[in-house]
Amino acid sequence: MADAASRLRSVAEQVLGAPLPVRLRAWDGSEAGPPGAPTLVVRNRRALRRMLFKPGELGLARAWVAGDLDIEGDLYGALAVMSGLIWERGEDGRTLAQALRDPAVRAAVRELLKLAGPPIPPAPPREEVRRRSHLHTRRSDRQAISHHYDVGNDFYGIVLGPSMVYSCAYWEDDGTLETAQRDKLELVCAKLGLSPGQRLLDVGCGWGSMAIHAAREHGVSVVGVTLSQEQAAFARKRVADEGLTDRVEIRVQDYRDVRDGPYDAISSIGMAEHVGAERYLEYAENLYGLLKPGGRLLNHQIARRPQRDESSYDVDEFIDAYVFPDGELAPVGTTVTQLERAGFEVRDVESIREHYARTLRRWVANLEADWPRAVRLTSPGRARVWRLYMAASALAFEHNRIGVNQVLAVRTPDSGASGLPLRTRTWNS
């Protein structure tokens, strides 16, 4: 009888309908596949049972998080060659149901059942969030934010570095992550036209970096809101250490409950992805109502590519279960339309997609450089989640599967005077 790796390779190629581009190493020590290629390590039969009981991306994710699957060699290289088979098959790609119509594929699945051992479904890893309805109530949003952000400030300190900014940096050549994050915050401030004495609302303020930068460098008064208790405690200490308590207030508050407008400007950096399609117009209308006439909004948001049939869009299973519960991505055109429906005049849209790819690679490098401590601070499974999602996301940005855009919008007054310069890209000069 053939060894486990050869049998697995044959089964995988039958199901996928394509050659397997990685090398396989099975639990019995056998190997099969292209020499020199990144190696997918199947540590035990339980990995197969996970994929059989939950075919597709979620089964693979569960095996990865549990440590039943691993990659040896170049992680980015392995994900890049596997993405064409798993994540990039497109709207017309062959589904599992379609594949099972093929007698050879059905025979391959029977072979996989033999290899997998006792037909007992393994319990999901404890890091998994049970799938919910994406209703985006105040309660569900608090729970989703807590799952993602209340992992521990020390863990995020490893990944993000001293800047503690969890959004796309703005790079120039090969500068440091800290410099690139500072430049991003300054870019946001420039687009908002901040000046001393103004009021800024920072929606989804994270660990307070934008609020502190705007108050310290531009003399504005800032209210930052977050749903994460851990973020708020960390941000308040940073504000106090900077001597800015008279100008920066950090609240644990839903943006829908902010009632003390009007503000001169609003920044929303990496927060709108949590809002959801059903709530997005409400989000835009709330922010519009909090701005004074002539006030500006800078909405910094990840976007996905549009689909021919938008009704078929569903959230990514791995991201939904392990990373951003209830998070949803929209095409940038949809975002612009919703902002304009709320009353905004959209004045500038800047794509900084390549900047996010570079940022994510730096975060992965930070995590890998301090891996043992990251595992101690969270769990082996949670650290594996972050490594996989950030590396896969870097490739997604590099290959234009997703993007990130800064949308500058104005609550233009009835007079029509937007308050913007005739040449609006002066912030990039």
Stockholm file with secondary structure:
# STOCKHOLM 1.0

chainA/1-429         MADAASRLRSVAEQVLGAPLPVRLRAWDGSEAGPPGAPTLVVRNRRALRRMLFKPGELGLARAWVAGDLDIEGDLYGALAVMSGLIWERGEDGRTLAQALRDPAVRAAVRELLKLAGPPIPPAPPREEVRRRSHLHTRRSDRQAISHHYDVGNDFYGIVLGPSMVYSCAYWEDDGTLETAQRDKLELVCAKLGLSPGQRLLDVGCGWGSMAIHAAREHGVSVVGVTLSQEQAAFARKRVADEGLTDRVEIRVQDYRDVRDGPYDAISSIGMAEHVGAERYLEYAENLYGLLKPGGRLLNHQIARRPQRDESSYDVDEFIDAYVFPDGELAPVGTTVTQLERAGFEVRDVESIREHYARTLRRWVANLEADWPRAVRLTSPGRARVWRLYMAASALAFEHNRIGVNQVLAVRTPDSGASGLPLRTRTWNS
#=GR chainA/1-429 SS CCCHHHHHHHHHHHHHTSCCCSEEECTTSCEESCTTSCEEEECSTHHHHHHHHSTTHHHHHHHHHHTSEEEESCHHHHHHHHHHHHTCSCTTSCCHHHHTTSHHHHHHHHHHHHHHCSCCCCCCCTTCCCCCCCCCCHHHHHHHHHHHHTTCHHHHHHHHCTTCCCSCCCCCTTCCHHHHHHHHHHHHHHHHTCCTTCEEEEESCTTSHHHHHHHHHHCCEEEEEESCHHHHHHHHHHHHHTTCTTTEEEEECCGGGCCSCCEEEEEEESCGGGTCGGGHHHHHHHHHHHEEEEEEEEEEEEEECCCSSGGGCCCCHHIIIIISTTCCCBCHHHHHHHHHHTTCEEEEEEECHHHHHHHHHHHHHHHHHTHHHHHHHSCHHHHHHHHHHHHHHHHHHHTTSEEEEEEEEECCCTTCCCCCCSSGGGGGC
#=GC SS_cons         CCCHHHHHHHHHHHHHTSCCCSEEECTTSCEESCTTSCEEEECSTHHHHHHHHSTTHHHHHHHHHHTSEEEESCHHHHHHHHHHHHTCSCTTSCCHHHHTTSHHHHHHHHHHHHHHCSCCCCCCCTTCCCCCCCCCCHHHHHHHHHHHHTTCHHHHHHHHCTTCCCSCCCCCTTCCHHHHHHHHHHHHHHHHTCCTTCEEEEESCTTSHHHHHHHHHHCCEEEEEESCHHHHHHHHHHHHHTTCTTTEEEEECCGGGCCSCCEEEEEEESCGGGTCGGGHHHHHHHHHHHEEEEEEEEEEEEEECCCSSGGGCCCCHHIIIIISTTCCCBCHHHHHHHHHHTTCEEEEEEECHHHHHHHHHHHHHHHHHTHHHHHHHSCHHHHHHHHHHHHHHHHHHHTTSEEEEEEEEECCCTTCCCCCCSSGGGGGC
//
